[in-house]
Amino acid sequence: MYTAHTDRYADMPYRRTGRSGLKLPALSLGLWHNFGPDRPVETQRAILRRAFDLGVSHFDLANNYGPPPGAAESALGEALKADFGPYRDELVISTKAGYLMWPGPYGEWGSRKYLLSSLDQSLGRMGLDYVDIFYSHRPDPETPLEETMGALHSAVQQGKALYVGVSNYSPEQTREAARILGELGTPLLIHQPRYSMLDRRPEEGLLDALDELKVGSIAYSPLEQGLLTGRYLDGIPEGSRAASDSPFLSADTVTEDLVGNLRALADIAKTRGQSLAQMALAWVLRGGRVTSALIGASSPQQLEDSVAATGNLDFSEDELTRIDEIVRQASKA
């Protein structure tokens, strides 16, 4: 029988999400990978238990996480039943809908039918009555935003979600989503963009929009699909994502110039007493503009290494300047 550590809230920083009353841990656990049937169940449960013991009280999912789609939610459902029943009110559990989940015209995108049907399926897989946050996973170019946001509002009205968010929305789409939701009486809580030292797109207006709207943010892929973990400092190792047929990171991406830039970043991290991965996480969280950063883990040890990043979230101006210069070089490579 699992009993959570009594000091689980001692060290993890918690940040208020926008202007809401909800605080999120600086690091949240994403179940995008590593929670499918190809991974040992005990390893999955050990990761979740260790995360909670370290103060990572937010577990982030989507209907299509696994693989296969739905597997991550089912895995979490089993873990909730086995380990976390007494702790449900201490957990923030989020899920999303927007990508392909089942055949036919109602199995993806942003229609009311798809979003609310998907949420019902997600709740069934996890064995929950509600999720804390329900996201529109991507904007739908063919469905009116009023319909998509209306579905999120209905999820709250039905008691199936406490808060709502969006992911992969542009600054303009985010502003309009916030306006519609505000008029409905269900505020936009949070945006989940892709953001890392190597992917600065949220700095092109999105972070400013979120500041103005007082909406929180949670960054996914802060380690840039593993490029910022230090795993590629000597090229492409066997068994890595870039060495596989992964659609998220190709071998062509890992050039000699990029490896050289990653080594330069790792040198800065070393002077900070951090690994490259720890510095990359700290960089995303610097200054407090980002509420939380999503981390993945294939083992409890990897999770512990990531959480250690919260021990040093401050950067000098010189460090930030040097990082920017290296990243500019990487973008030209």
C-alpha positions, 0 to 999 in steps of 0.5 A: 500500500503506497503512502505518500511522503509527509514532506512532499510539499517541502521543496517544490515551488508552486506558482499561481496560474494566471489570475486563478486560485489554482497553483501548479508545481514548477514542474509537472509530469506529462504522460505523453510517452512511457505510459503505454503497454510496451512499458512495465506497469510497475515502472510506470507506477513507480514514476508516478509515486516518485513524482508525487513524493517530490511535490509534482502534483500535476499529471498532464495527459491527452486522449491520444497519449500512449501509444496506443491512443488512450493507453496513458489515460488507462495507465493513470486510471489503474495507478489512481485506483491502486495508489492515489485514491486517498490523494485525489484532492491533492492532484491536478489531472488534465487531459485534452482532445483535438487530435485523431482518436477514432474513425470518421468525421467526429473523431478529431478537431474541435466540434462540440460532439467530438470534444464532449464525447472524448471527455466522457471517454477519457473520464471512463479510462481514468475512472474519474468523475471530473478532470481538473483541466480540460484542453482544446488540444489544437484549433480547428480551422473549420469549426467556429471558435464559439462552438469549441469554446462553448464545448469547454464551457459545457464541460465545466457546467456539467461538472466534468472539468474544473478549469479549461485551457487551450494548446497550440493556439496562436496569440490571436486565437488565444485572445479570441478564445479568452474573450468568448470564454469570458462572455460565457463565464468560464475564464480561460485558465491556461495555454500549453505551448511548445517552448524551449531554448531552441524553440522560441515561438511563444516569444513572438507575441504569445507570452505577451498575450498571456500576460495581458490576459492574465492566463497561465502557461505550461510549456511542453517539450522544454527539452526539445524532444531530448536534444537538450538532455545531453544525450546527443553531445557525442552524436546520435546514440543507439536507442535514442529517439533520433535513431528511431523512426520517431516523427518527432525527431529525425537524425537529419536534425542532429548535425555536427554544428548543432552538436557543437552548440549543444556542447557549448550550452552544456558548458554553461550548465556545468558552471551553474552546477547543473546538467544541460537538461536541468539548465534547459528546464530552469531557462523555461521557468526563468523570471516566472512568466511560465507557470510550469514546465512539463517533463517526461520520465522513463524512470524514477531516477530521470524524474529526480534529475529533472526535479533537481532543476528547481534548485537553481532557477535564476540566471545572470544577464551574462548567462542569458546573453551567452545562451542566446548567442549559442541558440542564434548560431544553432538556428543558422546551422 
